[in-house]
Every structure is written in C-alpha cells, then in structure tokens.
Amino acid sequence: MNDVLRLLRLPHLLLLVTSSIASAQDGDLRSTSCVARDLAMVILIEARGEMQNVRPEALADATMQLIEARKACQNGRNAEALAVYDRIAALIGSEGTEAPKDP
C-alpha cells in the first residue's frame, strides 16, 4: 500500500520525462555521448523523484533543462548539450541531502 501511495505522490514531472523520452527515438539524439548522458539524467531525475529528497521545483527545472539539452543534441550542438546535462546533475545531485519524506 505504501508503494502505491508513493507512486501517487510522484511529481507530474515523471509524465513529462516519459513523454519526452518517447520523442527521443531512432537517432534523434545525434551522438553517443548525448544518448548516454540523456539516459543517465533521466534515471537520476526519476530516482530523485522516487526518493522525494529534492524539491519538486528543482525536479521540474531539471526536466525542462533535459528538454533543452535534447534539442541541442538534435541540432548537433553536443558541447552545449553536455554542459546542460552537467547543470542538471549539479542541480539535483547536490539537493539529495535531505532525508526521504515519510508517507
């Protein structure tokens, strides 16, 4: 039951992440480094959302930056995209210092 409640409390952000993953198929991300970093950031965002130890606003910001990075990758601006992915990791990676919230 607690697992169900936790899933119900996940930010709507996960829906946004999932839908944006669907649009990043079949070579839309043009480099291996973009694909690898994108996957790592999606996993990080989802994990932070499940642990509930990052402010929802920070998760939303990270998701918007993820979309920005994907657009840069799709347009061949890999260095710019990788810098955005680094900002995402810094944004929500450093926020994981609070204890998870109890249900």
Wavefront OBJ file of the C-alpha trace (Angstrom):
o trace
v 0.000 0.000 0.000
v 2.850 2.396 0.812
v 4.331 1.746 -2.623
v 1.045 2.708 -4.249
v 0.843 5.893 -2.199
v 4.436 6.769 -3.083
v 3.705 6.318 -6.773
v 0.632 8.520 -6.492
v 2.744 11.293 -4.922
v 5.432 11.280 -7.611
v 5.588 14.614 -9.341
v 3.734 15.013 -12.585
v 7.201 15.618 -13.858
v 7.681 11.902 -14.447
v 4.919 12.008 -17.024
v 6.733 14.821 -18.791
v 10.013 12.898 -18.721
v 8.356 9.755 -20.047
v 6.658 11.586 -22.887
v 9.849 13.351 -23.855
v 11.712 10.021 -23.907
v 9.235 8.778 -26.478
v 10.175 11.665 -28.766
v 13.893 10.903 -28.474
v 13.892 7.728 -30.551
v 15.722 6.318 -33.540
v 18.682 8.622 -33.815
v 17.035 11.878 -32.815
v 19.860 12.365 -30.354
v 22.792 12.545 -32.728
v 25.759 11.412 -30.670
v 26.548 8.512 -28.403
v 27.649 10.928 -25.695
v 24.273 12.706 -25.829
v 22.362 9.426 -25.653
v 24.414 8.131 -22.725
v 24.184 11.376 -20.771
v 20.451 11.714 -21.502
v 19.752 8.246 -20.155
v 21.830 8.928 -17.039
v 19.928 12.165 -16.366
v 16.518 10.525 -16.873
v 17.493 7.846 -14.364
v 18.760 10.495 -11.920
v 15.593 12.595 -12.223
v 13.358 9.563 -11.725
v 15.389 8.326 -8.755
v 15.300 11.725 -7.057
v 11.554 11.922 -7.640
v 11.013 8.495 -6.104
v 13.200 9.272 -3.093
v 11.378 12.594 -2.626
v 14.528 14.241 -1.315
v 14.667 17.029 -3.890
v 12.299 19.972 -4.115
v 9.624 19.449 -6.799
v 10.625 22.795 -8.323
v 14.185 21.531 -8.785
v 12.894 18.370 -10.478
v 10.708 20.447 -12.775
v 13.657 22.690 -13.622
v 15.832 19.645 -14.289
v 13.200 18.246 -16.643
v 12.963 21.500 -18.574
v 16.748 21.577 -18.862
v 16.668 17.960 -20.076
v 14.406 19.010 -22.920
v 16.762 21.921 -23.693
v 19.717 19.521 -23.825
v 17.846 17.165 -26.147
v 17.097 19.993 -28.536
v 20.764 20.965 -28.554
v 21.759 17.357 -29.283
v 19.219 17.078 -32.074
v 20.652 20.217 -33.653
v 24.223 18.944 -33.446
v 25.291 21.246 -30.577
v 26.768 18.434 -28.495
v 29.121 20.536 -26.354
v 26.236 22.803 -25.363
v 24.032 19.801 -24.611
v 26.668 18.137 -22.449
v 27.059 21.365 -20.470
v 23.300 21.397 -19.838
v 23.399 17.777 -18.702
v 26.194 18.747 -16.288
v 23.996 21.555 -14.899
v 21.180 19.057 -14.338
v 23.477 16.732 -12.397
v 24.734 19.628 -10.288
v 21.207 20.917 -9.663
v 19.592 17.761 -8.382
v 22.692 15.813 -7.428
v 23.553 18.335 -4.717
v 19.999 18.508 -3.422
v 19.899 14.904 -2.279
v 20.997 15.732 1.232
v 17.621 15.717 2.967
v 16.184 12.550 4.492
v 13.396 10.973 2.431
v 9.923 12.054 3.460
v 7.740 9.576 5.317
v 4.442 8.581 3.696
l 1 2 3 4 5 6 7 8 9 10 11 12 13 14 15 16 17 18 19 20 21 22 23 24 25 26 27 28 29 30 31 32 33 34 35 36 37 38 39 40 41 42 43 44 45 46 47 48 49 50 51 52 53 54 55 56 57 58 59 60 61 62 63 64 65 66 67 68 69 70 71 72 73 74 75 76 77 78 79 80 81 82 83 84 85 86 87 88 89 90 91 92 93 94 95 96 97 98 99 100 101 102 103
